[in-house]
Amino acid sequence: MDETEETLRTRVMYLRWQLEGMAQAHPDRAERLAELATALLRLFTRTGEITALREAVATCRAAIALTAEDHGRYVGELRLLLQRLFETTTDLDPRSLEQALRWSRPLPGEPAAGEDAAAGLAELAAALRREFEQTDDLPTLRDAVATARRVVAAVRPDDPRRDSYRADLASLLWLLSGRDGEPAALDEAVGIMREPAEERDDRLHLLSLVLKRKYELTGDVRALREAVEVARSAVASGARDKANLADALRMLSERTSDLAMAREAVSLARAAVEEVRDTDPEWAEIQSVLAGSMTNLAGRTGDDRTIGEAVREAGRAVTATSAFHPDYLARLNVLHRALTVQYEKSAEPALLDRIVAVARDLAGTAPADHPDRGRYLSYLSGALREVFLSERENRVEDLRESVEFARQAVASTPPNHPDRAVILFGFGDVLSLFYARTRDNAALRDYTRVNSALAKMAGTSAGRRIAAAQRAASADLRLGRVRHAVEMVGLATELLPQLGFRDVDRADREHRVSAAHRLPATAAAVAIAAGRPGYAVELLEQTRGIVFSGTLDTREDAAELKRVAPGLLREFEELRDRINDADHEIAAASFGEHSRELATRREALSRQWDGLLERIRQHRSLAGFQRPTPITELCRHASSGPIVSVVADESRAFALIVRDDPADPVHVEKLPEAVTRDSVLEQAEAFRRARCVALDLDQPSRARREAQPRMLEVLAWIWENITEPVLRRLGRTEPPAPGEPWPRVWWCPVGVVTLLPLHAAGRHGSAERAASLLDRVVSSYTPSIRALAYARRAGPEATSALVVSVPEAPKSPPLAGAAEEVDLVREFIPTATIRPAADAPVRRDTVVELLREHGIVHFACHGYADLNNPSASRLLLPDHTTDPLTLHAITRLKLDGARLAYLSACSTTETNQEQADEATHLTAAFQLAGYRNVVGTLWPINDQAALKAARAFYEALTSAGAGPPDPDRAALALHHAVRTMRAWKPALPSRWAAYLHSGA
């Protein structure tokens, strides 16, 4: 009979009155509750009132609670009510299923099996899954998994539905791993899907999905490769499987950098999209796969059209997906990534606005317990930071909001979460900007805490931890927290050996070492603030020239380890290589990409490293292994003259003067307030710009002339603020008296100070007597004190000379003066071997062999300084395009008898700012190869000036040709040559200030 709304409301009211007057323990109360639930359901069916349906669910739960001994009595009604509720609303109370789940658990002694029990549980699991898909509620999904397990336990082995039920469980386990970020359930899912079953194609599809998820959460590349193979075997089944294979190929190409695989992924995804209509339920998923594949390909190829199409397709996929869909966040994330790649190429403001909007959607949609919520908040913080940097007015409101979202990102990320290191680093970046803009000390204190926490995270890369420790120490200095700054510097120093490289050709060497490029200056400033100048020098030795010492293996502790325990040395080197490999993966991985496995592996490697160092240091002679060399030992290398390290940090500058006096080895000279890191960079850039104009033949002659005084101005600034105060402290206020030997000073500039030509400092155009370094001391450079010690090592001394001349090399202009330089060197060293000769052309391999036979070499050729990849810097020999003589090749030579290398080539001492403390330039490479003295240049020299400088140098080196060349006089010979050049063209520093001496 069709009941009217009025009849139904009357029936509901009547049953409510009955229940109000009925005791809780009345034997008929459960029955009346069930009748009321049925009446409410009918009222909902008639009117659509959701409140009636909710009351029906609550009433049915109450009935079940009163029938604990027979809790299956009203299960059918509750199941029907829940299904109607799930289909009607997405605004659900997760507790609505508590009673149903209580029913799903068996009573004591109740048999687990049974067709009705399995079917009922399966319906409940499906209902729970639907609720999760509409609410993204994690407890509901966990309940669905628990119920599906009950289904599998309840079904009989011969039940034809058993395979289907087990596949449902595997699918729920896959969903759970994506929602909670935990990989534990995946092995069970993989095991289920490997079982033989009739529905092979569907199971292959799900198995591939599970294997991809396993890779995402653990980094197991074998699982990803299997996912690709499984997807290939199912790809004939339809568009869904082609898209799945495309996605697996995209992931594998990202891991392996396989461009062909990236192209195949796009091709498959396009084919999959063409096979479905935009009304198909799977269209949005396939569209998102296409967008992700195209974004990956565009990131490799830089193709504007591809990334533009990726953004469009990702946007369409998001538009077609409900915000309540479980894949909404994943598809929105694909759009965010595509927009980010496009913005990195174009920097269009409109794109940035859209990135901010998408990041807001990601952060706002993700539930509080979502494993990626911290990442999405970090995206939003980073986007707002970029807005602040991109706007002319730099609105502090954008930066303040960025700080707040970064703070939320950290709060949303558990301490052991693999993304926490990246999120902390981003938080530090925005706090630094906020402090620079507002000078808010609270932000600076937060900045210190954030970086201190990151520095102590054993699960991230050594480079990231070192950079964080440096940032914390620098902020500590500003806050006056010297003790904590010392702790942070000590931590960074302990980590540095993990960046050591025995093979400087590693592709990511410069990138990893550059993570520590500010550490030496900060470490020295901290030690000086702590009143420990000797420790400052020790730290400079430990934190500079990491590649230099690692390649040479010259540290006494490494040599001692080899002598005492060669097995431990092999273990040390192997572990360091494994750490470097892991750090390379961490640096290359995308945000969250297989980061859990990486973090776990890196943490284990850190523990192994600490344990190995402890075992090594148990040997009495190795108690100081990988710790700073004591200043009492370092100062011995200043026996021929002081070694001066010049340091400039954010607010101060000083010179550390090392003398051969164990009782008082280090003097600190505070430099004028005008010298800071920023002012040094400003002067270095002014000098570089002026020098470039002065050397550019395409510039008007007037502009080139006017650039020379600007170069002189910078040299005067260096003199007044850096070198002259040092000489005054040394007591070198006048030139040496006639007949008196010239005093020597070794300059060891730190950080940005390496960009200044200290050796040429002076007021060269003034009438003031001896107002320059050239007039008071002989200047040499050394990358570090231990590098100077290496240059002075004892060994065989070859006296023969080699001249390599390359007047013409492929892809470089002719060098007209090269042949004249050959004649010039032969004039002073008649026995020199000359290449090329009639029967001996110049090739890389022949030059390398000749270097082993001669103690002196003179190169007259072009040089190329690769500032982006310093290891690729090279001398331009005739075969340099096919077999270049690179910086890397030179450093590997190990020439025991090498005494002098004269590099009459362009820019052999030029490097970039981040590599300044590593001395990754050709001049240092020759010193690393074994040459005790190296003459190099900071910029190109014209033929006339090069010939004049070479003549003056060899005249001094050979006593005007009266004797054999004496390489031990190389520094003095160059000093006299540069003075000669300056006297010739005092107003043109571009002609003479480029030359420098490095080494003994």
SEZADO-88385 format. One record per residue (C-alpha): x, y, z. Coordinates in pm, whole numbers, padded with zeros to 5 digits, always signed. Example, Ala and Ser with C-alpha at 12.3 -4.5 7.8 and 13.67 -1.06 7.14 Angstrom:
residues 2
+01230-00450+00780+01367-00106+00714
//
This chain:
residues 1000
+00000+00000+00000+00133+00346-00096+00154+00541+00231+00110+00917+00228+00358+01156+00389+00102+01237+00660+00050+00867+00741+00424+00815+00767+00478+01114+00993+00195+00993+01217+00351+00646+01235+00692+00793+01326+00538+01016+01595+00345+00721+01744+00657+00504+01767+00858+00787+01925+00588+00829+02196+00593+00453+02262+00973+00458+02305+00966+00763+02532+00743+00575+02776+00931+00245+02751+01206+00146+02992+01555+00091+02848+01550-00272+02964+01204-00348+02825+01219-00671+02616+01029-00511+02327+01238-00193+02302+01474-00324+02032+01177-00433+01821+01013-00088+01851+01344+00080+01757+01366-00135+01447+01005-00045+01353+01089+00325+01397+01399+00291+01176+01186+00129+00905+00927+00405+00929+01195+00676+00909+01344+00511+00600+01004+00514+00432+00960+00880+00527+01299+00960+00372+01203+00769+00057+00882+00973+00031+01024+01319+00121+01399+01302+00068+01459+01448+00415+01817+01356+00507+01744+01412+00877+01496+01125+00865+01757+00897+00712+02018+00996+00970+01771+00930+01252+01694+00592+01097+02062+00498+01105+02098+00610+01468+01781+00423+01568+01896+00103+01400+02233+00129+01577+02045+00158+01907+01848-00155+01826+02168-00347+01756+02317-00224+02083+02025-00379+02271+02066-00716+02096+02432-00791+02160+02363-01161+02198+02191-01171+01862+02352-00877+01685+02279-01000+01334+01903-00961+01385+01879-00608+01239+02184-00618+01014+01987-00618+00691+01804-00303+00790+02124-00125+00896+02303-00225+00578+02018-00085+00366+02010+00236+00570+02386+00288+00538+02381+00227+00166+02106+00486+00118+02296+00728+00340+02621+00685+00144+02439+00736-00185+02265+01049-00064+02525+01264+00115+02897+01316+00147+02873+01501+00478+02897+01197+00703+02997+01132+01060+03261+00857+01047+03108+00716+01366+02795+00625+01170+02946+00283+01101+03063+00199+01452+02770-00025+01525+02784-00193+01186+03151-00265+01238+03076-00398+01584+02836-00636+01416+03103-00734+01160+03320-00877+01435+03224-01232+01527+03088-01328+01865+03297-01566+02077+03258-01915+01940+03075-01803+01626+03201-01976+01309+03385-01750+01066+03270-01916+00749+02936-01896+00582+02795-01777+00256+02558-01525+00413+02825-01391+00649+03075-01338+00365+02816-01172+00141+02698-00944+00418+03052-00844+00511+03137-00782+00147+02842-00546+00115+02952-00363+00429+03313-00335+00301+03181-00195-00027+02967+00055+00164+03268+00163+00369+03473+00205+00051+03202+00425-00099+03200+00640+00212+03578+00677+00194+03563+00768-00174+03321+01047-00089+03482+01171+00234+03853+01070+00215+03816+00968+00580+04114+00750+00677+03947+00565+00970+03665+00465+00736+03916+00321+00488+04088+00128+00763+03751-00011+00870+03687-00112+00508+04018-00300+00499+03940-00474+00830+03598-00575+00702+03744-00702+00373+03982-00918+00573+03677-01064+00750+03524-01135+00412+03830-01330+00301+03836-01519+00630+03464-01599+00608+03443-01723+00248+03478-02092+00176+03779-02207-00033+03550-02344-00303+03331-02034-00320+03346-01893-00677+03349-01541-00530+03670-01601-00335+03904-01459-00602+03686-01152-00637+03680-01094-00261+04060-01126-00239+04104-00882-00528+03875-00639-00344+04101-00667-00039+04414-00604-00250+04249-00299-00403+04163-00163-00059+04520-00224+00060+04643-00028-00242+04407+00257-00153+04520+00248+00211+04890+00272+00121+04820+00580-00089+04614+00743+00184+04834+00682+00489+05170+00673+00307+05267+00343+00470+05405+00064+00249+05340-00221+00495+05017-00338+00330+05162-00359-00020+05346-00691+00014+05019-00857+00111+04848-00696-00187+05125-00811-00422+05096-01167-00287+04721-01170-00348+04752-01039-00702+05019-01294-00796+04777-01581-00728+04630-01744-01039+04277-01633-01117+04029-01624-01405+04010-01243-01436+04373-01215-01547+04365-00871-01712+04202-00695-01418+04448-00857-01180+04746-00756-01392+04623-00399-01396+04587-00393-01018+04923-00569-00969+05093-00299-01176+04924-00028-00969+05038-00194-00646+05397-00229-00771+05407+00138-00876+05285+00238-00532+05554+00021-00375+05817+00211-00572+05669+00546-00477+05681+00461-00107+06003+00259-00087+06213+00355-00387+06241-00012-00490+06326+00032-00857+06287-00343-00915+05921-00310-00825+05886-00027-01075+06054-00226-01352+05820-00516-01280+05525-00276-01287+05629-00175-01638+05655-00537-01753+05322-00632-01595+05155-00331-01753+05303-00423-02093+05150-00770-02070+04806-00617-02006+04828-00320-02242+04616-00483-02515+04317-00480-02283+04222-00117-02336+04285+00252-02275+04306+00213-01898+04598-00029-01929+04780+00188-02184+04754+00479-01944+04882+00262-01661+05183+00158-01869+05244+00521-01972+05247+00626-01608+05489+00347-01512+05719+00441-01799+05707+00806-01695+05811+00712-01342+06092+00487-01462+06220+00750-01707+06235+01001-01423+06445+00758-01222+06675+00653-01508+06684+00977-01716+06581+00768-02020+06455+01016-02279+06329+00746-02516+06119+00602-02236+05976+00947-02161+05873+00983-02526+05711+00637-02526+05512+00729-02215+05367+01034-02392+05288+00832-02704+05103+00564-02508+04912+00820-02302+04801+00999-02620+04678+00671-02764+04487+00596-02444+04316+00936-02448+04207+00886-02808+04032+00559-02714+03797+00712-02454+03528+00977-02465+03532+01271-02227+03214+01131-02072+03389+00806-01981+03449+00768-01603+03817+00690-01670+03877+00988-01899+04003+01226-01629+04245+00965-01492+04393+00898-01836+04405+01271-01913+04606+01331-01595+04851+01053-01690+04902+01224-02026+04969+01557-01855+05220+01402-01615+05403+01225-01897+05421+01544-02103+05549+01744-01804+05829+01492-01755+05921+01505-02124+05913+01886-02132+06138+01898-01829+06395+01697-02025+06367+01866-02363+06273+02221-02263+06004+02224-02532+05761+02514-02477+05483+02356-02679+05494+02031-02481+05476+02197-02141+05200+02428-02259+04996+02128-02372+05073+01951-02043+04929+02242-01847+04613+02244-02061+04554+01868-02032+04622+01868-01657+04371+02152-01616+04106+01958-01808+04163+01651-01589+04121+01856-01272+03808+02028-01403+03651+01689-01477+03721+01559-01125+03503+01622-00823+03679+01776-00524+03549+01480-00323+03705+01224-00556+03995+01030-00396+04219+01114-00694+04143+01487-00693+04457+01579-00501+04678+01360-00720+04544+01520-01038+04570+01867-00891+04931+01787-00800+05003+01697-01164+04869+02039-01265+05085+02210-01001+05395+02036-01129+05320+02125-01492+05260+02491-01402+05582+02500-01201+05788+02368-01494+05624+02619-01728+05687+02907-01486+06052+02812-01444+06092+02858-01819+05884+03172-01873+05852+03351-01534+05515+03488-01646+05330+03657-01355+04996+03507-01463+05142+03158-01426+05262+03239-01077+04914+03355-00980+04773+03026-01105+05038+02827-00917+04937+03005-00597+04570+02926-00663+04641+02557-00728+04866+02535-00421+04588+02691-00210+04346+02432-00345+04589+02148-00263+04653+02272+00091+04287+02349+00155+04153+02019+00021+04397+01780+00188+04259+01647+00520+04458+01715+00833+04576+01352+00845+04674+01331+00477+05037+01215+00438+05108+01483+00174+04943+01778+00349+05280+01912+00468+05412+01895+00113+05112+02085-00025+05146+02355+00241+05514+02383+00151+05416+02426-00215+05193+02715-00114+05462+02871+00102+05713+02846-00184+05470+02999-00433+05402+03296-00205+05776+03336-00151+05817+03354-00528+05541+03616-00543+05732+03825-00291+06057+03796-00487+05894+03869-00821+05712+04187-00726+05881+04524-00734+05720+04637-00412+05804+04309-00232+05491+04312-00020+05571+04187+00327+05215+04049+00352+05301+03782+00093+05613+03691+00285+05431+03681+00617+05171+03446+00469+05450+03233+00322+05609+03201+00666+05278+03098+00821+05210+02826+00565+05567+02698+00596+05515+02679+00972+05196+02479+00916+05380+02254+00672+05637+02166+00938+05364+02112+01198+05181+01878+00956+05490+01666+00892+05588+01408+01157+05952+01409+01276+06027+01083+01092+05852+01182+00767+06083+01157+00462+05973+01498+00330+06050+01679+00655+06404+01777+00553+06287+01947+00233+06005+02121+00419+06239+02244+00693+06484+02376+00434+06204+02568+00260+06088+02709+00593+06442+02829+00657+06448+03006+00319+06132+03208+00387+06238+03289+00744+06567+03424+00608+06381+03650+00365+06139+03759+00634+06420+03853+00870+06607+04040+00595+06293+04242+00524+06167+04301+00881+06473+04253+01106+06240+04062+01338+06463+03875+01584+06183+03626+01653+06210+03516+01289+06587+03490+01325+06547+03270+01632+06302+03049+01442+06550+03038+01155+06819+02910+01390+06591+02645+01540+06474+02522+01201+06823+02490+01058+06959+02338+01377+06691+02067+01358+06766+02003+00992+07140+01982+01057+07077+01699+01304+06861+01490+01067+07063+01179+00987+06820+01076+00712+06904+01354+00467+07213+01436+00262+07539+01554+00413+07535+01859+00187+07192+01965+00308+07290+01914+00672+07613+02108+00629+07431+02399+00465+07175+02401+00746+07444+02396+01015+07619+02689+00845+07294+02885+00830+07222+02814+01197+07573+02919+01302+07555+03242+01103+07222+03332+01263+07357+03237+01606+07636+03491+01561+07384+03766+01493+07192+03666+01806+07507+03650+02016+07466+03276+02076+07831+03191+02025+07825+02860+02211+07550+02717+01991+07725+02856+01684+08039+02665+01781+07829+02347+01818+07680+02393+01470+08019+02459+01311+08158+02151+01481+07873+01940+01346+07926+02070+00993+08298+01999+01016+08232+01643+01130+08008+01592+00827+08249+01735+00570+08456+01418+00516+08142+01262+00371+08180+01508+00084+08537+01397+00010+08598+01280-00346+08872+01056-00471+08733+01087-00824+08686+01453-00914+08513+01360-01238+08195+01270-01062+07920+01459-01247+07770+01607-00933+08097+01687-00752+08079+02066-00779+07711+02069-00687+07762+01873-00366+08070+02064-00254+07899+02397-00326+07652+02316-00048+07934+02409+00192+08057+02716+00006+07974+02960+00290+08093+02736+00570+08464+02835+00582+08395+03207+00637+08122+03134+00891+08335+02879+01076+08626+03122+01105+08397+03405+01222+08245+03179+01489+08584+03069+01619+08709+03427+01636+08393+03534+01820+08466+03253+02065+08816+03394+02119+08990+03099+01950+09189+03229+01648+09398+02912+01627+09079+02707+01602+08963+02944+01327+09265+02849+01115+09213+02480+01195+08852+02507+01078+08954+02684+00758+09189+02397+00680+08914+02146+00749+08640+02325+00554+08827+02443+00242+08975+02250-00046+08761+01944+00015+08815+01815-00336+09185+01906-00324+09255+01701-00013+09022+01420-00111+09183+01378-00454+09541+01395-00332+09482+01181-00026+09759+01385+00131+09616+01428+00477+09843+01272+00732+09551+01093+00900+09458+00916+00572+09819+00813+00517+09840+00692+00876+09518+00495+00839+09662+00325+00533+09973+00233+00731+09798+00118+01049+09479-00041+00915+09454-00059+00534+09135-00264+00565+08968+00021+00753+09083+00265+00485+08912+00055+00217+08601+00034+00432+08614+00412+00486+08642+00485+00112+08369+00236+00018+08129+00373+00279+08202+00730+00168+08122+00633-00191+07793+00475-00083+07707+00789+00110+07785+01004-00194+07566+00781-00412+07276+00812-00168+07322+01189-00143+07319+01211-00521+06984+01029-00525+06847+01261-00256+06953+01567-00454+06802+01431-00777+06474+01303-00632+06152+01499-00668+05962+01615-00361+05858+01295-00185+05978+01066-00466+06077+00731-00306+06206+00949-00022+06110+00710+00254+06353+00447+00136+06622+00708+00076+06581+00858+00422+06594+00515+00586+06900+00414+00385+07076+00746+00452+07007+00722+00824+07158+00373+00832+07465+00497+00642+07507+00779+00896+07505+00527+01178+07761+00314+00996+07978+00623+00939+07973+00719+01308+08054+00362+01408+08340+00338+01160+08498+00664+01281+08474+00540+01637+08655+00216+01542+08925+00405+01353+08986+00649+01638+09042+00364+01880+09389+00330+01728+09618+00553+01932+09785+00717+01634+09446+00786+01472+09268+00955+01763+09250+01274+01558+09132+01107+01236+08916+01343+01024+08950+01617+01284+09115+01955+01229+09495+01955+01214+09627+02136+01526+09747+02492+01468+10078+02403+01629+10144+02176+01329+09997+02409+01067+10208+02707+01172+10529+02520+01083+10447+02578+00714+10482+02954+00763+10858+02922+00806+10931+03101+00474+10681+03377+00535+10337+03446+00687+10024+03282+00550+09729+03520+00550+09366+03410+00532+09124+03694+00460+08763+03636+00564+08454+03852+00509+08112+03754+00641+07780+03940+00655+07885+04207+00903+08262+04189+00959+08596+04104+00805+08935+04007+00939+09270+03863+00843+09417+03560+01017+09795+03587+01001+09970+03253+01060+10335+03270+01167+10593+03004+01250+10560+03053+01625+10390+02765+01814+10361+02984+02123+10171+03259+01937+10086+03119+01593+09790+03335+01485+09733+03708+01490+09388+03849+01409+09373+04177+01222+09026+04328+01224+08965+04496+00890+08777+04824+00839+08396+04821+00866+08377+04890+00493+08468+04527+00431+08174+04287+00441+08064+04000+00223+07834+04229+00025+08093+04503-00024+08350+04247-00144+08101+04111-00397+08022+04465-00508+08390+04548-00565+08455+04214-00738+08165+04271-00974+08276+04628-01047+08624+04501-01130+08485+04224-01352+08262+04463-01547+08543+04712-01598+08785+04441-01701+08537+04298-01954+08489+04640-02112+08864+04706-02117+08933+04379-02302+08637+04394-02542+08768+04507-02881+08410+04567-02996+08369+04843-02736+08443+05205-02830+08803+05300-02753+08686+05567-02511+08484+05316-02308+08784+05082-02296+09012+05363-02175+08761+05471-01908+08735+05115-01777+09103+05109-01676+09072+05376-01402+08774+05188-01260+08993+04877-01228+09254+05091-01052+08988+05221-00814+08904+04867-00705+09273+04782-00660+09305+05092-00440+09000+04985-00234+09157+04643-00178+09481+04808-00072+09324+05050+00172+09082+04805+00332+09255+04467+00318+09618+04433+00216+09771+04752+00358+09629+04687+00711+09780+04337+00694+10121+04466+00585+10110+04726+00860+10047+04449+01114+10342+04258+00967+10564+04562+00992+10608+04583+00614+10557+04957+00572+10844+05015+00329+11010+04835+00038+11307+04616+00129+11637+04801+00143+11875+04763-00155+12043+04424-00138+11791+04294+00113+11587+03987+00005+11226+04047-00082+10993+03924+00195+10722+03680+00093+10353+03655+00186+10120+03369+00098+09760+03480+00050+09486+03232+00130+09163+03423+00062+08838+03271+00186+08498+03261+00013+08407+03572-00183+08747+03730-00113+08895+03486-00367+08720+03694-00635+08950+03991-00561+09301+04026-00716+09473+04076-00379+09822+04043-00530+09770+04355-00746+09630+04577-00468+09766+04930-00442+09730+05297-00528+09925+05254-00849+09856+05594-00993+09950+05794-00683+10275+05968-00608+10289+05797-00269+10600+05581-00240+10549+05205-00206+10167+05226-00187+10114+04874-00324+10188+04511-00252+10419+04495-00552+10644+04752-00383+10670+04579-00046+10642+04199-00069+10641+03906-00310+10288+03766-00316+10192+03404-00376+09863+03219-00338+09776+02886-00186+09433+02721-00166+09513+02605+00188+09805+02547+00419+09803+02175+00346+09816+02253-00028+10126+02464+00038+10277+02177+00236+10211+01947-00058+10384+02188-00297+10691+02184-00072+10709+01806-00040+11040+01634-00097+11086+01438-00417+11284+01401-00741+11351+01719-00934+11344+01704-01313+11523+02003-01469+11437+01961-01837+11182+02194-01999+10891+02145-02238+10720+02411-02450+10373+02338-02592+10258+02587-02853+09912+02586-03013+09881+02879-03257+09554+02737-03391+09293+02514-03227+08943+02419-03346+08665+02660-03252+08905+02926-03119+09070+03233-03274+09432+03215-03395+09703+03287-03138+09957+03487-03335+10205+03524-03049+10236+03151-02973+10524+03095-03216+10709+03399-03080+10674+03262-02727+10840+02940-02841+11139+03137-02973+11151+03341-02654+11163+03038-02422+11420+02869-02645+11632+03185-02619+11659+03141-02241+11635+02760-02225+11804+02633-02544+11763+02267-02442+11383+02290-02414+11175+02030-02597+10939+02204-02840+10601+02079-02949+10479+02071-03216+10784+01951-03405+10807+01839-03766+10753+01477-03675+10561+01526-03348+10222+01701-03359+10051+01823-03043+09793+01581-02912+09653+01534-02567+09805+01189-02508+10153+01289-02629+10147+01604-02415+10053+01401-02107+10344+01164-02165+10585+01454-02214+10470+01613-01889+10591+01302-01707+10938+01349-01856+10995+01720-01791+11005+01925-01471+10923+02258-01639+10643+02321-01887+10539+02635-02073+10198+02636-02244+10132+02897-02513+09772+02832-02605+09413+02928-02535+09250+02822-02211+08881+02784-02133+08732+02828-01786+08394+02653-01763+08224+02836-01477+07918+02611-01483+08117+02288-01473+08470+02370-01353+08591+02012-01401+08542+02065-01775+08778+02366-01786+09061+02288-02028+09362+02393-02229+09273+02414-02599+09503+02168-02775+09444+02075-03143+09229+01775-03041+09038+01946-02759+08699+01891-02923+08743+01512-02923+08996+01441-02645+09027+01750-02423+09300+01808-02166+09054+01898-01890+09101+02007-01534+08999+01657-01430+09259+01494-01654+09534+01724-01524+09458+01657-01157+09501+01282-01210+09858+01304-01343+10053+01278-01013+10383+01415-01144+10647+01366-00876+10926+01561-01048+10716+01857-01162+10860+02194-01056+10716+02476-01268+10416+02524-01497+10388+02856-01682+10035+02885-01826+10043+03156-02090+09675+03092-02157+09347+03274-02096+09174+03282-01757+09353+02983-01605+09270+03095-01250+08907+03193-01301+08632+03007-01113+08279+03069-00987+08167+03201-00650+08036+02871-00515+08361+02692-00599+08588+02969-00468+08710+02776-00165+08774+02466-00374+09021+02633-00616+08866+02443-00907+09062+02618-01182+09346+02521-01412+09618+02686-01203+09521+02480-00900+09484+02170-01118+09850+02187-01217+09946+02231-00852+09728+01931-00772+09906+01733-01045+10233+01792-00863+10379+02123-00987+10538+02311-00699+10511+02646-00874+10240+02753-01116+10207+03084-01300+09852+03155-01410+09626+03437-01523+09291+03574-01415+09184+03694-01759+09299+03691-02125+09623+03876-02208+09703+04017-02553+10004+03885-02745+10224+04189-02691+10175+04191-02314+10211+03812-02291+10547+03821-02471+10676+04105-02257+10573+03929-01936+10730+03598-02045+11058+03767-02139+11085+03944-01804+10998+03622-01620+11255+03399-01792+11524+03666-01767+11483+03658-01390+11444+03279-01377+11769+03213-01571+11977+03513-01462+11931+03661-01811+12020+03331-01974+12346+03291-01785+12235+02976-01607+11972+02703-01611+11620+02790-01501+11570+02783-01125+11202+02703-01050+11255+02788-00683+11288+03151-00798+10953+03141-00984+10761+03362-00740+11036+03627-00734+11078+03607-01111+10707+03670-01169+10713+03951-00913+10986+04131-01108+10808+04059-01437+10484+04215-01319+10668+04517-01180+10832+04554-01522+10491+04533-01689+10344+04789-01452+10629+05029-01518+10559+04989-01892+10181+05055-01868+10099+05175-01514+09755+05309-01613+09653+04984-01785+09608+04718-01514+09441+04487-01766+09790+04431-01912+09976+04333-01592+09744+04264-01299+09623+03926-01431+09944+03736-01353+09978+03545-01027+10195+03280-00865+10056+02980-00677+10255+02729-00475+10585+02707-00297
//
